[in-house]
Each structure stands twice: as C-alpha cells, then as structure tokens.
Amino acid sequence: MYNCAVVCIITGGVQSEREDKVSLELNEEILQSMEVGMAFRDYNGRISSLDFHKTSNFLVTASDDESIRLYDISNATCLKTINSKKYGVDLVCFTSHPTTVIYSSKNGWDESLRLLSLHDNKYLRYFKGHHDRVVSLSLCSRNDHFISGSLDRTVLLWDQRADKCQGLLRVQGRPATAYDDQGLVFAIAFGGYIRMFDVRNYEKGPFEIFSVGGDMSDANAVKFSNDGRLMLLTTMDGHIHVLDSFRGTLLNTFNVKPVSSTSTLEASFSPEGSYVISGSGDGSVFAWSVRSGKEAASWMSSETEPPVIKWAPGSLMFVTGSSELSFWIPDLSKLATYVGRK
C-alpha cells in the first residue's frame, strides 16, 4: 500500500485531513489517471540522468546544460544547483549518503568518474580507468562498491574509497550494468545476452548467461526489480525485455520506437514490480502489466527523444526527464475508488 500524502504535497495543494488518510494500491486505474503534477522547465539542455536516494526524499538530475540539481521530492523544490562546466555531466547516481553523488563527465575520459559532495560542492575522489564515454553506472546499495560500463568495452569494478578500479571485465559491445538489491550479484548485458556474476567470484566469469530472444541491438539499460525476482533490459531497437532473474526465462518483450545512437532507452519497475514504465524513441511514455503483458497506460509527447524515467521508491509517483523535469502522480478526481469515499 502507498500513502497518498506524497501525491497531495507534490501538487502543491493544501493537504486535507481526508486526503492524508487515503491509501491506494497501484493498479491499472491509478496508472491511467496519472498526469504531470509538477514540472520544472528551467533547464537549458536535455536531462541525461536522474536518480532517487533510496532512504531519503532526495532526487538528483544531470543535464546537458552541465548542471547537477538536487530536489526535495516531499515538497517539489530544487535545493541546489551545481555547475560542472569544466567536465560536463552525463550520468549521476546517489551514494548511500543523501548529498553525495558519483557522476560521469563528458569532457575527458581519464578521470571520467567523480565523487562529489553536493553539500559543499567539493570533489572527494576521482576515479581513473575508462578511456571513452561511460554509458552505465550502478551503485551497490549494501556497501561502497559500484560498477561502470564504457564505450571503451570495459566494465570496471570500484570501491568509493580508492581512486583505482578493483577489477576489470572486457566486453564485446556497449555494456549495460546493474547490481541486484542485495549486492550479491551484478549483471552485464551486451550482444543479446545478460551475463550474471557473483560479486565474490566475478573473476571466474558469469555463473549464468540469459538470452533475450535474439535481440542483438545495443544494450541500453539493465535493472532488477526491488525484490530481485525480475530483470529488465532495454535495447536501442526499442525493445524492453522482462526476465525471471533466477531462471533467465524471458517473460515478456514490450516494444516502443527505436532510439538513436546518441539517446538511451530507459525503463523502470514500479516499486512492487507489477508494472514496467518506459520511454520511447518518439518521446512517449508507456506502462505495461508484467503479469498480463498488456499495455496498461500511455502518454503521448511532443518530444522527439526518449525521456529518462524512474519510479520513486515506495511511492505512487514516477519522474521523467527530457527538456524538463516532470513529476507524475495520480489525479485523485479521476479515481472512482477515491471519489466514492465518504
């Protein structure tokens, strides 16, 4: 169950006693009612990445206007803007600390990853190792480790406390990487397959290799559901594959418009893993039921590139980033289950 108080705050309205007590469980009706409750249109470039902190109300974005912005999602306010004019910024992820991030730069690859304190705008560490653009970044939620994948066809394993990588894996294509929520396994996707590695024995190679049905187009993003039972993989040809993460069984493939080589197709599981939301090469957003495999909702757009997209942890809200940052929430007036309450 998800408390609807978050929805009431995001809309900027006054929270009534009645609204505060409403709780809703995510279903197709709620998905179809979702619309933009708040948007930030003050970006001077496309948003290239966004991330939620797992245990706080913070959201961070990276943009082509070379800015990193920190938001408080409990009241939809921008707390801080930090410019990275010298290095540029592409991907950004929170560490365990709510005001510390790791981000990849666009200018110069030797020190392309940086640990940054948003609190005082200080670099805490530079991570040297990649020789081309970093296209995938995943932090382990259980410790200070993270992994990065680059167009230099390497995946590097890092410890935030050291500036040199702790491990190197070579790949044959553009890699997408992800840790599972337990921090015991990580996945690397490229060339039509997802390779599963044990964190403690990654040097021995993958312990499982899962096929995604012959889709050989470039991997864009790979993710685990919160409970670790499911995985998704997006590819440049506009396919979102959903697999059983234990057996490797391909459960569903959802299709959207292909994306260009300069864009990234991103998708996200809802918190309980019942739905997948995704951008599309034509800028639209779609949602599907994992169980039925059917489209549950869609939202058209005037954009021409896929938005970055993530579901907020434990909340009835997802966020998209394109030329603007949008918070999507249910419109309670459209819900019969809410309108009929006394």
DRENSETI-243080 format. One record per residue (C-alpha): residue number from 1; residue in one letter; x, z, y. Coordinates in steps of 0.5 Angstrom, whole numbers, plus 500, padded with zeros to 3 digits. Layout:
+-----+-----+-----+-----+-----+
!   n ! res !  px !  pz !  py !
+-----+-----+-----+-----+-----+
! NUM !   A !   X !   Z !   Y !
...
+-----+-----+-----+-----+-----+
//
This chain:
+-----+-----+-----+-----+-----+
!   n ! res !  px !  pz !  py !
+-----+-----+-----+-----+-----+
!   1 !   M ! 500 ! 500 ! 500 !
!   2 !   Y ! 502 ! 498 ! 507 !
!   3 !   N ! 501 ! 503 ! 513 !
!   4 !   C ! 497 ! 498 ! 518 !
!   5 !   A ! 500 ! 502 ! 524 !
!   6 !   V ! 506 ! 498 ! 525 !
!   7 !   V ! 501 ! 492 ! 526 !
!   8 !   C ! 498 ! 496 ! 532 !
!   9 !   I ! 505 ! 497 ! 535 !
!  10 !   I ! 507 ! 490 ! 535 !
!  11 !   T ! 501 ! 487 ! 538 !
!  12 !   G ! 503 ! 492 ! 544 !
!  13 !   G ! 496 ! 495 ! 544 !
!  14 !   V ! 494 ! 502 ! 544 !
!  15 !   Q ! 493 ! 505 ! 537 !
!  16 !   S ! 486 ! 508 ! 536 !
!  17 !   E ! 485 ! 513 ! 531 !
!  18 !   R ! 481 ! 509 ! 527 !
!  19 !   E ! 487 ! 504 ! 526 !
!  20 !   D ! 492 ! 509 ! 525 !
!  21 !   K ! 488 ! 511 ! 518 !
!  22 !   V ! 487 ! 504 ! 516 !
!  23 !   S ! 492 ! 502 ! 510 !
!  24 !   L ! 492 ! 495 ! 507 !
!  25 !   E ! 495 ! 492 ! 501 !
!  26 !   L ! 498 ! 485 ! 501 !
!  27 !   N ! 493 ! 479 ! 498 !
!  28 !   E ! 491 ! 472 ! 500 !
!  29 !   E ! 486 ! 474 ! 505 !
!  30 !   I ! 491 ! 478 ! 509 !
!  31 !   L ! 496 ! 473 ! 508 !
!  32 !   Q ! 492 ! 467 ! 511 !
!  33 !   S ! 490 ! 472 ! 517 !
!  34 !   M ! 497 ! 473 ! 519 !
!  35 !   E ! 499 ! 470 ! 526 !
!  36 !   V ! 504 ! 471 ! 531 !
!  37 !   G ! 503 ! 478 ! 534 !
!  38 !   M ! 509 ! 478 ! 539 !
!  39 !   A ! 514 ! 472 ! 541 !
!  40 !   F ! 521 ! 472 ! 544 !
!  41 !   R ! 522 ! 466 ! 548 !
!  42 !   D ! 528 ! 467 ! 552 !
!  43 !   Y ! 533 ! 464 ! 547 !
!  44 !   N ! 538 ! 458 ! 550 !
!  45 !   G ! 539 ! 456 ! 543 !
!  46 !   R ! 536 ! 456 ! 536 !
!  47 !   I ! 536 ! 462 ! 532 !
!  48 !   S ! 541 ! 461 ! 526 !
!  49 !   S ! 540 ! 468 ! 522 !
!  50 !   L ! 536 ! 475 ! 522 !
!  51 !   D ! 537 ! 481 ! 518 !
!  52 !   F ! 533 ! 487 ! 518 !
!  53 !   H ! 536 ! 494 ! 517 !
!  54 !   K ! 534 ! 497 ! 510 !
!  55 !   T ! 532 ! 504 ! 512 !
!  56 !   S ! 531 ! 504 ! 520 !
!  57 !   N ! 527 ! 500 ! 525 !
!  58 !   F ! 532 ! 495 ! 527 !
!  59 !   L ! 532 ! 487 ! 527 !
!  60 !   V ! 539 ! 483 ! 529 !
!  61 !   T ! 539 ! 476 ! 530 !
!  62 !   A ! 544 ! 471 ! 531 !
!  63 !   S ! 543 ! 465 ! 535 !
!  64 !   D ! 547 ! 458 ! 537 !
!  65 !   D ! 547 ! 461 ! 544 !
!  66 !   E ! 552 ! 465 ! 542 !
!  67 !   S ! 548 ! 472 ! 542 !
!  68 !   I ! 547 ! 477 ! 538 !
!  69 !   R ! 541 ! 481 ! 539 !
!  70 !   L ! 538 ! 488 ! 537 !
!  71 !   Y ! 531 ! 489 ! 536 !
!  72 !   D ! 527 ! 496 ! 535 !
!  73 !   I ! 521 ! 493 ! 531 !
!  74 !   S ! 517 ! 499 ! 532 !
!  75 !   N ! 515 ! 497 ! 539 !
!  76 !   A ! 518 ! 490 ! 539 !
!  77 !   T ! 523 ! 491 ! 544 !
!  78 !   C ! 530 ! 488 ! 545 !
!  79 !   L ! 535 ! 494 ! 545 !
!  80 !   K ! 541 ! 490 ! 546 !
!  81 !   T ! 544 ! 483 ! 547 !
!  82 !   I ! 552 ! 482 ! 546 !
!  83 !   N ! 555 ! 475 ! 547 !
!  84 !   S ! 560 ! 472 ! 542 !
!  85 !   K ! 562 ! 466 ! 547 !
!  86 !   K ! 570 ! 466 ! 544 !
!  87 !   Y ! 568 ! 466 ! 537 !
!  88 !   G ! 561 ! 464 ! 537 !
!  89 !   V ! 556 ! 467 ! 532 !
!  90 !   D ! 552 ! 464 ! 525 !
!  91 !   L ! 550 ! 469 ! 520 !
!  92 !   V ! 549 ! 476 ! 521 !
!  93 !   C ! 548 ! 482 ! 517 !
!  94 !   F ! 547 ! 489 ! 518 !
!  95 !   T ! 552 ! 494 ! 514 !
!  96 !   S ! 549 ! 501 ! 512 !
!  97 !   H ! 550 ! 503 ! 519 !
!  98 !   P ! 544 ! 501 ! 523 !
!  99 !   T ! 548 ! 499 ! 529 !
! 100 !   T ! 554 ! 496 ! 525 !
! 101 !   V ! 554 ! 489 ! 523 !
! 102 !   I ! 558 ! 483 ! 520 !
! 103 !   Y ! 558 ! 476 ! 522 !
! 104 !   S ! 561 ! 470 ! 521 !
! 105 !   S ! 563 ! 466 ! 527 !
! 106 !   K ! 563 ! 458 ! 529 !
! 107 !   N ! 570 ! 457 ! 532 !
! 108 !   G ! 576 ! 458 ! 528 !
! 109 !   W ! 576 ! 460 ! 521 !
! 110 !   D ! 582 ! 464 ! 519 !
! 111 !   E ! 578 ! 470 ! 522 !
! 112 !   S ! 571 ! 468 ! 521 !
! 113 !   L ! 568 ! 474 ! 519 !
! 114 !   R ! 568 ! 480 ! 523 !
! 115 !   L ! 565 ! 488 ! 523 !
! 116 !   L ! 562 ! 489 ! 530 !
! 117 !   S ! 559 ! 496 ! 533 !
! 118 !   L ! 553 ! 494 ! 537 !
! 119 !   H ! 553 ! 501 ! 540 !
! 120 !   D ! 560 ! 500 ! 544 !
! 121 !   N ! 561 ! 492 ! 543 !
! 122 !   K ! 567 ! 494 ! 539 !
! 123 !   Y ! 570 ! 490 ! 533 !
! 124 !   L ! 572 ! 495 ! 528 !
! 125 !   R ! 575 ! 489 ! 523 !
! 126 !   Y ! 577 ! 482 ! 522 !
! 127 !   F ! 576 ! 479 ! 515 !
! 128 !   K ! 581 ! 474 ! 514 !
! 129 !   G ! 581 ! 469 ! 508 !
! 130 !   H ! 576 ! 463 ! 509 !
! 131 !   H ! 578 ! 456 ! 512 !
! 132 !   D ! 572 ! 453 ! 513 !
! 133 !   R ! 565 ! 455 ! 515 !
! 134 !   V ! 561 ! 461 ! 512 !
! 135 !   V ! 555 ! 459 ! 509 !
! 136 !   S ! 553 ! 465 ! 505 !
! 137 !   L ! 553 ! 472 ! 507 !
! 138 !   S ! 551 ! 478 ! 502 !
! 139 !   L ! 552 ! 486 ! 503 !
! 140 !   C ! 551 ! 491 ! 497 !
! 141 !   S ! 546 ! 496 ! 499 !
! 142 !   R ! 550 ! 501 ! 495 !
! 143 !   N ! 557 ! 501 ! 498 !
! 144 !   D ! 561 ! 498 ! 503 !
! 145 !   H ! 562 ! 491 ! 499 !
! 146 !   F ! 560 ! 484 ! 501 !
! 147 !   I ! 561 ! 477 ! 499 !
! 148 !   S ! 561 ! 471 ! 503 !
! 149 !   G ! 561 ! 464 ! 501 !
! 150 !   S ! 564 ! 458 ! 505 !
! 151 !   L ! 564 ! 450 ! 505 !
! 152 !   D ! 572 ! 451 ! 503 !
! 153 !   R ! 569 ! 452 ! 496 !
! 154 !   T ! 571 ! 459 ! 495 !
! 155 !   V ! 567 ! 466 ! 494 !
! 156 !   L ! 570 ! 472 ! 497 !
! 157 !   L ! 569 ! 479 ! 495 !
! 158 !   W ! 570 ! 484 ! 500 !
! 159 !   D ! 571 ! 492 ! 502 !
! 160 !   Q ! 569 ! 493 ! 509 !
! 161 !   R ! 575 ! 498 ! 509 !
! 162 !   A ! 580 ! 492 ! 508 !
! 163 !   D ! 581 ! 486 ! 512 !
! 164 !   K ! 584 ! 482 ! 506 !
! 165 !   C ! 579 ! 480 ! 500 !
! 166 !   Q ! 579 ! 484 ! 494 !
! 167 !   G ! 577 ! 478 ! 490 !
! 168 !   L ! 576 ! 470 ! 490 !
! 169 !   L ! 572 ! 465 ! 486 !
! 170 !   R ! 572 ! 458 ! 486 !
! 171 !   V ! 566 ! 454 ! 486 !
! 172 !   Q ! 565 ! 446 ! 486 !
! 173 !   G ! 560 ! 445 ! 491 !
! 174 !   R ! 556 ! 449 ! 497 !
! 175 !   P ! 555 ! 456 ! 495 !
! 176 !   A ! 549 ! 461 ! 496 !
! 177 !   T ! 551 ! 468 ! 494 !
! 178 !   A ! 547 ! 475 ! 493 !
! 179 !   Y ! 547 ! 482 ! 491 !
! 180 !   D ! 542 ! 485 ! 487 !
! 181 !   D ! 539 ! 491 ! 490 !
! 182 !   Q ! 542 ! 496 ! 485 !
! 183 !   G ! 549 ! 493 ! 487 !
! 184 !   L ! 551 ! 492 ! 480 !
! 185 !   V ! 550 ! 484 ! 479 !
! 186 !   F ! 551 ! 479 ! 484 !
! 187 !   A ! 549 ! 471 ! 484 !
! 188 !   I ! 553 ! 465 ! 486 !
! 189 !   A ! 549 ! 458 ! 486 !
! 190 !   F ! 551 ! 451 ! 486 !
! 191 !   G ! 551 ! 445 ! 483 !
! 192 !   G ! 544 ! 446 ! 480 !
! 193 !   Y ! 545 ! 453 ! 477 !
! 194 !   I ! 545 ! 460 ! 478 !
! 195 !   R ! 551 ! 464 ! 475 !
! 196 !   M ! 550 ! 471 ! 474 !
! 197 !   F ! 556 ! 476 ! 475 !
! 198 !   D ! 557 ! 483 ! 473 !
! 199 !   V ! 561 ! 487 ! 479 !
! 200 !   R ! 565 ! 491 ! 475 !
! 201 !   N ! 568 ! 485 ! 471 !
! 202 !   Y ! 567 ! 479 ! 475 !
! 203 !   E ! 574 ! 476 ! 473 !
! 204 !   K ! 571 ! 474 ! 466 !
! 205 !   G ! 567 ! 469 ! 469 !
! 206 !   P ! 559 ! 469 ! 469 !
! 207 !   F ! 555 ! 473 ! 464 !
! 208 !   E ! 549 ! 468 ! 465 !
! 209 !   I ! 548 ! 461 ! 467 !
! 210 !   F ! 541 ! 460 ! 469 !
! 211 !   S ! 539 ! 452 ! 470 !
! 212 !   V ! 534 ! 451 ! 476 !
! 213 !   G ! 531 ! 444 ! 472 !
! 214 !   G ! 536 ! 439 ! 474 !
! 215 !   D ! 536 ! 440 ! 482 !
! 216 !   M ! 543 ! 438 ! 484 !
! 217 !   S ! 542 ! 438 ! 491 !
! 218 !   D ! 546 ! 443 ! 495 !
! 219 !   A ! 544 ! 451 ! 494 !
! 220 !   N ! 542 ! 454 ! 501 !
! 221 !   A ! 540 ! 461 ! 499 !
! 222 !   V ! 539 ! 465 ! 493 !
! 223 !   K ! 535 ! 472 ! 493 !
! 224 !   F ! 533 ! 478 ! 489 !
! 225 !   S ! 526 ! 481 ! 489 !
! 226 !   N ! 526 ! 488 ! 491 !
! 227 !   D ! 525 ! 490 ! 484 !
! 228 !   G ! 530 ! 486 ! 482 !
! 229 !   R ! 526 ! 482 ! 477 !
! 230 !   L ! 525 ! 476 ! 480 !
! 231 !   M ! 530 ! 471 ! 484 !
! 232 !   L ! 529 ! 465 ! 488 !
! 233 !   L ! 534 ! 459 ! 490 !
! 234 !   T ! 532 ! 454 ! 496 !
! 235 !   T ! 536 ! 447 ! 496 !
! 236 !   M ! 537 ! 442 ! 501 !
! 237 !   D ! 532 ! 437 ! 498 !
! 238 !   G ! 526 ! 442 ! 500 !
! 239 !   H ! 525 ! 446 ! 493 !
! 240 !   I ! 524 ! 453 ! 492 !
! 241 !   H ! 525 ! 456 ! 485 !
! 242 !   V ! 523 ! 462 ! 483 !
! 243 !   L ! 526 ! 465 ! 476 !
! 244 !   D ! 526 ! 471 ! 472 !
! 245 !   S ! 532 ! 474 ! 474 !
! 246 !   F ! 533 ! 477 ! 467 !
! 247 !   R ! 532 ! 471 ! 462 !
! 248 !   G ! 533 ! 466 ! 467 !
! 249 !   T ! 526 ! 463 ! 466 !
! 250 !   L ! 524 ! 458 ! 471 !
! 251 !   L ! 517 ! 461 ! 473 !
! 252 !   N ! 515 ! 456 ! 479 !
! 253 !   T ! 518 ! 451 ! 484 !
! 254 !   F ! 515 ! 450 ! 490 !
! 255 !   N ! 516 ! 444 ! 495 !
! 256 !   V ! 517 ! 443 ! 502 !
! 257 !   K ! 520 ! 438 ! 507 !
! 258 !   P ! 528 ! 437 ! 505 !
! 259 !   V ! 532 ! 439 ! 510 !
! 260 !   S ! 538 ! 436 ! 514 !
! 261 !   S ! 545 ! 438 ! 512 !
! 262 !   T ! 546 ! 442 ! 519 !
! 263 !   S ! 540 ! 446 ! 517 !
! 264 !   T ! 539 ! 452 ! 512 !
! 265 !   L ! 532 ! 452 ! 508 !
! 266 !   E ! 531 ! 460 ! 507 !
! 267 !   A ! 525 ! 463 ! 503 !
! 268 !   S ! 524 ! 471 ! 502 !
! 269 !   F ! 520 ! 475 ! 497 !
! 270 !   S ! 514 ! 480 ! 500 !
! 271 !   P ! 516 ! 487 ! 499 !
! 272 !   E ! 513 ! 488 ! 492 !
! 273 !   G ! 515 ! 481 ! 490 !
! 274 !   S ! 508 ! 478 ! 489 !
! 275 !   Y ! 509 ! 472 ! 494 !
! 276 !   V ! 514 ! 468 ! 497 !
! 277 !   I ! 514 ! 465 ! 504 !
! 278 !   S ! 519 ! 459 ! 506 !
! 279 !   G ! 520 ! 455 ! 512 !
! 280 !   S ! 520 ! 447 ! 511 !
! 281 !   G ! 524 ! 441 ! 514 !
! 282 !   D ! 519 ! 440 ! 519 !
! 283 !   G ! 519 ! 447 ! 522 !
! 284 !   S ! 512 ! 449 ! 518 !
! 285 !   V ! 512 ! 456 ! 514 !
! 286 !   F ! 508 ! 456 ! 507 !
! 287 !   A ! 507 ! 462 ! 503 !
! 288 !   W ! 505 ! 462 ! 495 !
! 289 !   S ! 503 ! 467 ! 490 !
! 290 !   V ! 508 ! 468 ! 485 !
! 291 !   R ! 503 ! 469 ! 479 !
! 292 !   S ! 499 ! 463 ! 480 !
! 293 !   G ! 504 ! 458 ! 483 !
! 294 !   K ! 499 ! 456 ! 488 !
! 295 !   E ! 499 ! 456 ! 496 !
! 296 !   A ! 496 ! 462 ! 499 !
! 297 !   A ! 497 ! 460 ! 506 !
! 298 !   S ! 501 ! 455 ! 511 !
! 299 !   W ! 502 ! 455 ! 518 !
! 300 !   M ! 504 ! 448 ! 522 !
! 301 !   S ! 509 ! 448 ! 527 !
! 302 !   S ! 511 ! 443 ! 533 !
! 303 !   E ! 519 ! 445 ! 531 !
! 304 !   T ! 523 ! 440 ! 527 !
! 305 !   E ! 527 ! 444 ! 523 !
! 306 !   P ! 526 ! 450 ! 518 !
! 307 !   P ! 526 ! 457 ! 521 !
! 308 !   V ! 530 ! 462 ! 518 !
! 309 !   I ! 525 ! 467 ! 515 !
! 310 !   K ! 525 ! 474 ! 513 !
! 311 !   W ! 519 ! 479 ! 511 !
! 312 !   A ! 520 ! 486 ! 514 !
! 313 !   P ! 522 ! 492 ! 509 !
! 314 !   G ! 515 ! 495 ! 506 !
! 315 !   S ! 511 ! 492 ! 512 !
! 316 !   L ! 505 ! 487 ! 513 !
! 317 !   M ! 510 ! 483 ! 517 !
! 318 !   F ! 515 ! 477 ! 517 !
! 319 !   V ! 519 ! 474 ! 522 !
! 320 !   T ! 521 ! 467 ! 524 !
! 321 !   G ! 527 ! 465 ! 528 !
! 322 !   S ! 527 ! 458 ! 531 !
! 323 !   S ! 528 ! 456 ! 538 !
! 324 !   E ! 524 ! 463 ! 539 !
! 325 !   L ! 523 ! 470 ! 535 !
! 326 !   S ! 516 ! 471 ! 532 !
! 327 !   F ! 513 ! 477 ! 529 !
! 328 !   W ! 508 ! 475 ! 524 !
! 329 !   I ! 502 ! 480 ! 523 !
! 330 !   P ! 495 ! 480 ! 520 !
! 331 !   D ! 489 ! 479 ! 525 !
! 332 !   L ! 485 ! 485 ! 523 !
! 333 !   S ! 479 ! 482 ! 526 !
! 334 !   K ! 479 ! 476 ! 521 !
! 335 !   L ! 479 ! 481 ! 515 !
! 336 !   A ! 472 ! 483 ! 512 !
! 337 !   T ! 475 ! 489 ! 509 !
! 338 !   Y ! 477 ! 492 ! 516 !
! 339 !   V ! 471 ! 489 ! 520 !
! 340 !   G ! 466 ! 492 ! 515 !
! 341 !   R ! 470 ! 499 ! 515 !
! 342 !   K ! 466 ! 505 ! 518 !
+-----+-----+-----+-----+-----+
//
